[in-house]
Amino acid sequence: MTDFMTRARAAEQAMRSVFPPTPLQRNAHLSERYGADIWLKREDLSPVRSYKLRGAFNAMRKQPGQDLFVCASAGNHAQGVAFMCRHMGVRGVIFMPVTTPQQKIQKTRKFGGDQIEIHLTGDYFDDTLGAAQGWCAQNGGHFLSPFDDEDVIEGQASLAVEIEEQMGRLPDHVILPVGGGGMSSGVSTWFGDRTHCLFVEPAGGACLRAALAAGHPVTLGHVDNFVDGAAVGRIGAKTFDLLRHTHLSDVLVLSEDRICVTMIDMLNVEGIVLEPAGAMAIDAVEEVQSFVRGRSVVCVTSGGNFDFERLPEVKERAQRYSGVKKYFILRLPQRPGALKEFLGILGPEDDIARFEYLKKSARNFGSVLIGIETVKPENFERLFAHLDDAGFTYTDITSDETLAQFVI
């Protein structure tokens, strides 16, 4: 433990030649909302807008004679490696999933310039990882794991060194997003039992929770790529060794849709742009608000590489989760005045966001897909009550994921 802390501190000091510490900022908005002393460790303000630069820097500086580095990444690790390849004047071969947001691909190219080449392969990160490792075995070079590497873990732990120095004391709680476990294992190892660490995962990629339940790393049967920075199907072996004593009660699994609510809130209220994984630690406070009330909490905002082309989807998911947007299939009578009658039922705060005839199910009726946006969820209780009173037949499909994939 002492040796790990010494190495993490040395890594933190060495990286000052590349970039300054990221800010640790007290957030009045969140502190007031939850009755706690909430601080944000702004890794979204690093030169590559994520903490991944730390691990890449530390691992690459420990290979002084190496001139070729290979990595696999959903985006943020790729940017860190690309940045360091250009900084150190070495070559990089970077494998990324085909599904990686364009913003992350373009930023990786910008950071690496002529020093790197990018290969897009695989729909999921674990497929990309296998391709990168295979290429490296055939062509040589030093493979840089995005998380399952002792030097990477040590570099990510520099984040904890900064938190303690910047705060001037130990926080009561630190909330850490988990993907493959590099940052969460490094930071929690630094703090040890001196500070309580909470770990957060997306519901579609809860590989730490699955590993803790099984007692060893396991491969998830399905991974939801929406939280791309944490969409990992199997936690690292080295990272799990450091996290295996974590209590299941300290691992929170979050709905992807609710993470969207937090992203929109931080953008609208604070002007902070976070990617889905970067918003997880803040979103988790909602789950533990009674537990952390009156205490100091550091939330690690792990990344801000958000492609604004995804904003409509994020807003859509946030509205549906918050209950202010619903979709339903209306069986509309094919008679004069029926549509006008329906429109008259809408309240002053109800807006039609979608209106589409699907098909005529019978000669006298037509099926209509309708999307309604409103201001507060309870408005739908009034709307549906009026529809019932008027004798309209409808089906709420907002939570029907299978149907929604085809018609929404």
VENCORLIN-V13930 format. One record per residue. N is the residue number from 1. D_CENTER is the distance of its C-alpha to the mean C-alpha in Angstrom with 1 decimal. Layout:
# VENCORLIN-V13930
N;D_CENTER
N;D_CENTER
This chain:
# VENCORLIN-V13930
1;29.5
2;31.6
3;31.5
4;27.7
5;27.6
6;30.3
7;28.4
8;25.1
9;27.3
10;29.0
11;25.8
12;24.8
13;28.2
14;28.4
15;25.3
16;26.9
17;28.9
18;25.9
19;23.8
20;24.2
21;22.1
22;19.1
23;19.9
24;19.7
25;20.2
26;21.3
27;19.8
28;22.8
29;21.0
30;18.8
31;21.7
32;24.0
33;21.9
34;21.5
35;24.7
36;23.2
37;23.1
38;19.5
39;18.6
40;15.6
41;15.4
42;14.5
43;13.1
44;12.0
45;15.8
46;16.7
47;18.7
48;15.9
49;13.3
50;11.5
51;13.1
52;13.8
53;17.1
54;18.4
55;18.5
56;19.7
57;22.4
58;23.6
59;23.9
60;25.6
61;28.0
62;29.3
63;30.4
64;32.9
65;35.0
66;32.3
67;32.1
68;29.6
69;26.0
70;24.0
71;20.3
72;17.7
73;14.2
74;11.3
75;11.8
76;11.3
77;13.9
78;16.1
79;16.3
80;17.2
81;19.8
82;21.1
83;21.6
84;23.5
85;25.5
86;26.8
87;27.4
88;29.3
89;31.0
90;30.0
91;28.9
92;25.5
93;24.7
94;21.1
95;19.9
96;16.8
97;16.0
98;17.8
99;14.8
100;13.0
101;12.8
102;16.1
103;15.0
104;13.6
105;16.8
106;19.1
107;17.8
108;18.3
109;21.8
110;22.5
111;21.8
112;23.7
113;26.5
114;29.4
115;28.3
116;25.8
117;25.7
118;22.7
119;22.9
120;20.7
121;21.1
122;19.6
123;17.4
124;15.2
125;14.2
126;16.9
127;19.5
128;18.7
129;19.1
130;22.4
131;23.6
132;22.9
133;24.7
134;27.6
135;28.1
136;28.2
137;30.7
138;32.9
139;32.7
140;32.3
141;30.1
142;27.8
143;24.6
144;21.7
145;19.2
146;15.6
147;15.8
148;19.0
149;21.5
150;23.4
151;23.5
152;19.8
153;19.2
154;22.0
155;20.6
156;17.3
157;19.5
158;21.0
159;18.2
160;19.9
161;23.2
162;22.4
163;21.1
164;24.4
165;26.5
166;25.1
167;25.3
168;28.7
169;28.1
170;25.7
171;23.2
172;23.6
173;20.0
174;17.0
175;13.5
176;11.4
177;7.9
178;9.1
179;8.8
180;12.4
181;13.5
182;14.9
183;13.8
184;13.9
185;17.3
186;18.7
187;18.0
188;19.2
189;22.2
190;23.1
191;23.2
192;24.8
193;26.5
194;26.9
195;23.6
196;21.7
197;18.2
198;15.7
199;12.9
200;9.8
201;8.4
202;7.2
203;10.7
204;10.7
205;10.1
206;11.9
207;13.9
208;14.9
209;16.3
210;18.1
211;19.6
212;20.8
213;22.4
214;24.1
215;25.0
216;23.7
217;20.8
218;20.7
219;19.3
220;17.4
221;19.4
222;16.6
223;12.9
224;10.9
225;9.4
226;7.6
227;4.0
228;6.1
229;5.3
230;5.6
231;7.9
232;11.1
233;14.2
234;16.2
235;15.7
236;18.0
237;21.6
238;22.0
239;18.8
240;19.9
241;23.3
242;22.0
243;19.9
244;22.4
245;24.1
246;21.1
247;22.1
248;20.3
249;20.5
250;18.2
251;15.3
252;13.4
253;11.9
254;10.0
255;10.6
256;8.2
257;11.0
258;11.2
259;7.7
260;9.3
261;12.3
262;10.8
263;9.6
264;13.2
265;14.8
266;13.7
267;14.8
268;18.0
269;19.1
270;18.1
271;17.6
272;14.4
273;12.1
274;8.4
275;5.8
276;3.1
277;1.7
278;5.2
279;6.1
280;5.9
281;9.1
282;10.8
283;10.3
284;11.7
285;14.9
286;15.9
287;16.4
288;18.5
289;20.2
290;23.7
291;23.1
292;22.1
293;24.5
294;26.8
295;24.9
296;23.0
297;19.3
298;17.1
299;13.3
300;11.6
301;9.6
302;8.4
303;8.1
304;9.5
305;10.1
306;9.8
307;12.5
308;14.5
309;16.0
310;12.9
311;13.8
312;16.4
313;14.1
314;11.7
315;14.9
316;16.5
317;14.0
318;14.1
319;17.8
320;18.3
321;16.5
322;18.5
323;21.6
324;22.8
325;22.7
326;24.4
327;25.9
328;29.2
329;32.0
330;35.3
331;38.7
332;40.6
333;44.4
334;45.9
335;48.4
336;49.1
337;47.4
338;44.6
339;41.8
340;43.4
341;43.6
342;39.9
343;39.0
344;41.3
345;39.2
346;36.1
347;35.8
348;35.7
349;31.9
350;31.1
351;30.2
352;30.3
353;27.2
354;28.4
355;31.9
356;32.9
357;35.8
358;34.8
359;38.3
360;41.5
361;41.6
362;45.3
363;48.0
364;47.6
365;43.8
366;40.7
367;37.0
368;34.8
369;31.0
370;30.2
371;27.0
372;27.6
373;25.6
374;27.0
375;26.5
376;26.4
377;25.8
378;29.4
379;30.7
380;30.1
381;32.4
382;35.1
383;34.4
384;34.6
385;37.6
386;39.4
387;38.6
388;40.0
389;43.1
390;43.6
391;43.5
392;40.6
393;38.9
394;35.1
395;32.1
396;28.7
397;26.1
398;23.0
399;21.6
400;23.3
401;20.4
402;23.0
403;25.2
404;22.5
405;21.3
406;24.9
407;25.9
408;23.1
